[in-house]
Amino acid sequence: KHPSVLPDGTQKPRFVNLDMEEYRDLLMTVKAFCSVLDEPEFHQLSAGIVLQAYLPDSHEIQKELTEWAKRRVQEGGAPIKIRIVKGANLAMEQFEASLKGWAQAPYNNKIEVDANYKRMVMYGCLPENARCVHLGIASHNLFDIAFAMLLRLEHQVESYTVFEMLEGMADHIRRVVQKLTGDILLYCPIATAAEFQHAIAYLIRRLDENTGAENFLRHVFGLKPGSESWDGQTAIFQQSCDEAASASLGPRRTQNRLLAPPAPELDAPFDNEPDTDFSLPHNRKWGLDLIEHWKHHRPQPVPLVIRGEEVYANEEGEGFDPSHPVKPLYKYAKATKEHIEKAIGAAKEYEHSWSSTSVAHRSKLLAHAAQKLRERRGELIGAMMIDGGKIVTEADAEVSEAIDFAEYYRRQIEKVTSMKDIQWRPKGTVLVTPPWNFPCAIPAGGILAALAAGNCVLFKPASDTVLVGWHLAKALWDAGIPKEALQFVPCSGGEVGSNLITDPRVNCVILTGGTETAKKFLQMRPDLDLAAEAGGKNSMIITALSDRDLAVKDLLQSAFGHAGQKCSAASLAILEAEVYDDPHFLKHLKEAAASLKVGPAWNPTTKINPLIHAPTGVLKRGLTTLEKGEEWLLEPKQDPKNPCLWSPGIKLGVQAGSFTHMTELFGPVLGLMRANNLEHAIELANAVPYGLTSGLQSLDEREKTFWIENIEAGNCYINRTITGAIVRRQPFGGCKASSFGNGSKAGGPNYI
């Protein structure tokens, strides 16, 4: 609140300018800017904000800020400043849009960007606007600078406008502009030798601007009237002037979760379902309303569903909210041996009827299922939040994945059954037994694949997240899936659950769970047709040739997303010696991890949510005990009010072959290992018995190639997080002790 107050208490005038980077921060930055300056103590403070012309939203925001500034000045307040830039994060915005399935926030072509830039400069140079909103005209484009010079001269607003440039970008133009105008604001980055690595991203972005095919700076050196480059830039300038009044306005992202979701065409090509864009105001409202409703929701008892009928058993289980595990949240019926016998018998009786339905009919039902999941996105997120302790953003992505499974598998069954030279037949009755950490997407994948192939399904949800399984099953039934084809049988993992595994009438088991569980199933029934994705002890290797800022970001998301309760989570970071010995890297990693907000799943600011249970066994040891040679870089702490809530922990000095190195912990604890070089790091990564996911952070193509050829993992990621596999894009499954059965990856072409 007091940026101009120095440590000794004296005040020094200092201009505060809010820069603009990512689109998702646009509206929040503008709101924060106005909110602070609306406070009485800052009524006389003049501050600035940046608007990017490559965003179609920017001109409308410019007009809103201008009207607000006029009212402020009329009431005796100070004017503000808007710096107009074209925007320098296009590649990042394109990457995020592609990854999330969103529309690209910036314009698609440079002509529109230039047109909007001129429109904003023209509006800002109007005398009635410039008096209240001073203008920073940021550009290195000779044509745009000349255009702005003439505009401000025409409107006589020179005293309210200033040209702004970057040091080292076009110094010869800067000198001329400074001579003509008598004033210029020159931005110069400052980086000490010790901090130079943090300036690399800025430097690369500047180099990219200088060399971009459409960037003016690529043509500026040696530019002469009459040359080919001159004529080309003249044509671009003239076209952008012509379109300045007509370039599109308003946001390109229009997703609105408050509205009913549209259904895609049945014969449309597969495309991944977009996650919710929470940068949009109506989606934030939707999310906050959802949280408020489900935070106070008290579910009704959950029944079994056998032979198409709801059954309330005498024996009941209890479900708890990990964010408030003091008392039970709900109760659910637990199947007995007799219930299991009836369910298996009913499935066998219905097998022929269901398998005889046409592929086209089953495909259409899966399309209806996908649409029902879209419609119930909020309901499924809410159930995961209170039943599984998932924060909204994690749960939202899981619903998208469930929809993807429905859409992808329905297309796959049509494809494989169209192969006339191959005969296909269903297995019969399939048991789907998913984990509690992905209680919506993983069971949806197994159920929908089995149903698409003409199998009857017995759905045994994880006992910790029965409520989520119930909401998923209801959505599928309401989409038209027969209750005889999909039965819902929560039960204990003891004798009753064993009957599901050992009964020979169960033709296949789809398991996602621990490695020991998979081994136990095979011991109980050696001839079992088991498709199991099991545990993982996953590592991220960070070499000296990595982008270390990116490495920290990706490592923390991979290690502590959903509090580390993912089979794909990174519980090891293997650092090349130079990185491990770098105090700046360790300090950055520690501070970033410590900044992650720990709290209940229904707090929208939470980043580290509760564990499903208070830790016991190996996880408790990992969170509370240092092995030989280890020390805490960041020691985890348990919340005194919630035994399920732990802050993240990071261990230094993890030794080869140690408990921390070899054991899957499944919680918010990360071990750091020191490797002599990349080859040594790969040896350490491959030494674990698992082979699920692995990551590499390196900018060197040789290192990438060597790592790909030698790492032992099913899913391999370079310069990104190692969690969050996306259907079709990254089929998911491992090797070694992470996989049992035929090894076909979920979300891939062979899973059906």
Secondary structure, DSSP 8 states (H G I E B T S, - for coil): --TTB-TTS-B-----EE----GGGHHHHHHHHHHHHTSGGGTT---EEEEETTSTTHHHHHHHHHHHHHHHHHTT---EEEEEE--S-HHHHHHHHHHHT---SS-SSHHHHHHHHHHHHHHHTSHHHHTTEEEEEE---HHHHHHHHHHHHHHT-GGGEEEEEETTT-HHHHHHHHHHHS--EEE-----GGGGGGGHHHHHHHHHHHH-TT-THHHHTT--TTSHHHHHHHHHHHHHHHTTTTS--S-S----TTS------TTS---------TTSHHHHHHHHHHHHHHHT-----B-EEETTEEE--SSEEEE--TTSTTS--EEEE---HHHHHHHHHHHHHHHHHHHTS-HHHHHHHHHHHHHHHHHTHHHHHHHHHHHH---HHHHHHHHHHHHHHHHHHHHHHHHHHT-TTS-----SEEEEE--SSSTTHHHHHHHHHHHHTT-EEEE---TT-HHHHHHHHHHHHHTT--TTTEEE----TTHHHHHHHH-TT--EEEEES-HHHHHHHHHH-TT--EEEE----EEEEE-TTS-HHHHHHHHHHHHHGGGG-STT-EEEEEEEHHHHT-HHHHHHHHHHHHTS-B--TTSTT-SB---SS---HHHHHHHH---TT-EEEE---EETTEEEEE--EEEE---TTSHHHH----SSEEEEEEESSHHHHHHHHHTSSEESEEEEE---HHHHHHHHHH---SEEEESS-S----TTTS-B--EETTEESS---BTSTT--
